[in-house]
Structures are given as C-alpha cells and as structure tokens.
C-alpha cells in the first residue's frame, strides 16, 4: 500500500518563491521524463491544470508528446 514520505529540504533564508510548489513540480517532471507517470498524472501531482503543466514543460524545453507535426495532422485527419 502506498504511503506518504516526508522529505526535508534546506532552503536559503533569502529564497523568493513557492518552494513547495517548485519541489512538487520538479518531482513530477522527473517522474514524467522517466516514464513513471503520464503527463496528466504529473499535472495532478503538482496540483495544476494540464495546460499549465504543458507550459512548464515547454519553458524547460521538454517535449510532452513525441509526435511530429505530420503525425499529429495524420492522427487528427487533417492531411490534405
């Protein structure tokens, strides 16, 4: 049965930002990159929308879906 693990992280006193959210985001991105979770599940782990998670991946140069533009058009039936 899964259980929760508490992890302590030392943060400099002058750190500006939401460290809890950033740690969750880094963890979810790592799990996604390693193929442990789907992009949708990774977004849930962070507590943000799929759209926002995709934007976070894009900021970091990480491809969420390994499809070429041609493959996407073909899948959606947009080939002309």
MOPE-V237877 format. One record per residue. N is the residue number from 1. RES is the residue in one small letter. SS is DSSP state (hx for helix, st for strand, lp for the rest). OMEGA is omega in whole degrees, -180 to 180 (NA if undefined). NEAR is the number of other ideal C-beta (glycine too) atoms within 12 Angstrom. Layout:
<<N/RES/SS/OMEGA/NEAR> <N/RES/SS/OMEGA/NEAR>>
//
This chain:
<<1/x/lp/180/3> <2/x/lp/177/4> <3/x/lp/-179/5> <4/x/lp/179/6> <5/x/lp/177/7> <6/x/lp/-180/6> <7/x/lp/178/12> <8/x/lp/180/8> <9/x/lp/177/14> <10/x/lp/-178/9> <11/x/lp/178/14> <12/x/lp/-177/9> <13/x/lp/-178/7> <14/x/lp/-180/6> <15/x/lp/178/13> <16/x/lp/179/9> <17/x/lp/-180/12> <18/x/lp/-174/14> <19/x/hx/-180/18> <20/x/hx/180/16> <21/x/hx/-178/18> <22/x/hx/177/19> <23/x/hx/177/21> <24/x/hx/180/24> <25/x/hx/180/29> <26/x/hx/180/23> <27/x/hx/-179/23> <28/x/hx/178/33> <29/x/hx/179/30> <30/x/hx/179/20> <31/x/hx/179/22> <32/x/hx/-179/31> <33/x/hx/-180/21> <34/x/lp/178/11> <35/x/lp/-180/12> <36/x/lp/180/15> <37/x/lp/176/20> <38/x/lp/178/18> <39/x/hx/179/32> <40/x/hx/-180/19> <41/x/hx/178/16> <42/x/hx/178/33> <43/x/hx/178/27> <44/x/hx/-180/19> <45/x/hx/180/25> <46/x/hx/-177/32> <47/x/lp/178/17> <48/x/lp/180/24> <49/x/lp/177/15> <50/x/hx/179/23> <51/x/hx/-180/14> <52/x/hx/178/20> <53/x/hx/177/32> <54/x/hx/177/23> <55/x/hx/178/18> <56/x/hx/177/27> <57/x/hx/-179/27> <58/x/hx/178/16> <59/x/hx/-176/13> <60/x/lp/179/18> <61/x/lp/-179/10> <62/x/lp/179/22> <63/x/lp/-179/14> <64/x/lp/-177/24> <65/x/lp/-175/18> <66/x/lp/-180/11> <67/x/lp/175/13> <68/x/lp/177/11> <69/x/hx/-180/12> <70/x/hx/179/12> <71/x/hx/179/13> <72/x/hx/179/14> <73/x/hx/-179/13> <74/x/hx/-179/13> <75/x/hx/-179/13> <76/x/lp/-180/12> <77/x/lp/-178/8> <78/x/lp/179/11> <79/x/lp/-179/11> <80/x/lp/NA/7>>
//
